[in-house]
Amino acid sequence: MRSEGFLSPRQRRLAWVGFLVVAFQAPLAARLVDDASWLFAVVVALVVGTVILADDTTRRRPETETAE
C-alpha cells in the first residue's frame, strides 16, 4: 500500500494550477516587459514544481509497517 503525500488533493490541484499559470506567464512577461522581473516567475515555478515532485516521491514511497 502506498503512503499519502504531504499535500491534500485540493492543495495538489492548486499547486498544479499555480505551476501552469506561472509557467505560461513567465515567457509572456519576458516578451512584454523590458526588465528582468519575469525571472521571479521562473523561480516561483521552480519552487512549486519542486514541491509537486517531492509530494510525488512521498506518495510513491511504500508505506512503512509499524510493529505493534
C-alpha positions in Angstrom: 0.0 0.0 0.0 1.3 3.5 -0.8 1.6 6.3 1.6 -0.1 9.6 1.2 1.8 12.7 0.3 2.1 15.8 2.4 -0.3 17.7 0.1 -4.0 17.2 0.3 -5.8 16.6 -3.1 -7.0 20.1 -3.1 -3.6 21.6 -2.4 -2.1 19.3 -5.1 -4.6 20.6 -7.6 -4.0 24.2 -6.7 -0.2 23.6 -6.9 -0.6 22.3 -10.5 -2.8 25.2 -11.5 -0.4 27.7 -10.0 2.6 26.0 -11.7 0.8 26.0 -15.1 -0.2 29.7 -14.7 3.2 30.8 -13.7 4.9 28.6 -16.4 2.7 30.3 -19.1 3.0 33.8 -17.6 6.8 33.9 -17.4 7.6 33.7 -21.2 4.8 36.2 -21.9 6.1 38.6 -19.3 9.7 38.2 -20.7 8.4 39.3 -24.1 6.3 42.2 -22.9 8.5 43.6 -20.0 11.9 45.2 -20.6 13.4 44.4 -17.2 14.2 41.0 -15.7 11.3 40.9 -13.3 9.9 37.9 -15.1 12.7 35.8 -13.6 10.8 35.9 -10.3 8.0 34.0 -12.0 10.5 31.4 -13.2 11.8 30.9 -9.6 8.3 30.6 -8.3 7.5 28.0 -10.9 10.7 26.0 -10.0 9.8 26.1 -6.3 6.2 24.9 -6.9 7.4 22.3 -9.3 9.9 21.0 -6.6 7.1 20.8 -4.1 5.0 18.8 -6.5 7.9 16.4 -7.2 8.6 16.0 -3.5 4.9 15.1 -3.0 5.0 12.6 -5.8 8.1 11.0 -4.3 6.4 10.8 -0.9 3.3 9.2 -2.5 5.3 6.6 -4.4 7.2 5.5 -1.3 5.8 2.3 0.1 4.1 2.7 3.4 6.2 1.5 6.4 4.6 -1.0 8.6 4.6 -0.3 12.3 5.4 -3.2 14.7 2.6 -3.4 17.3 
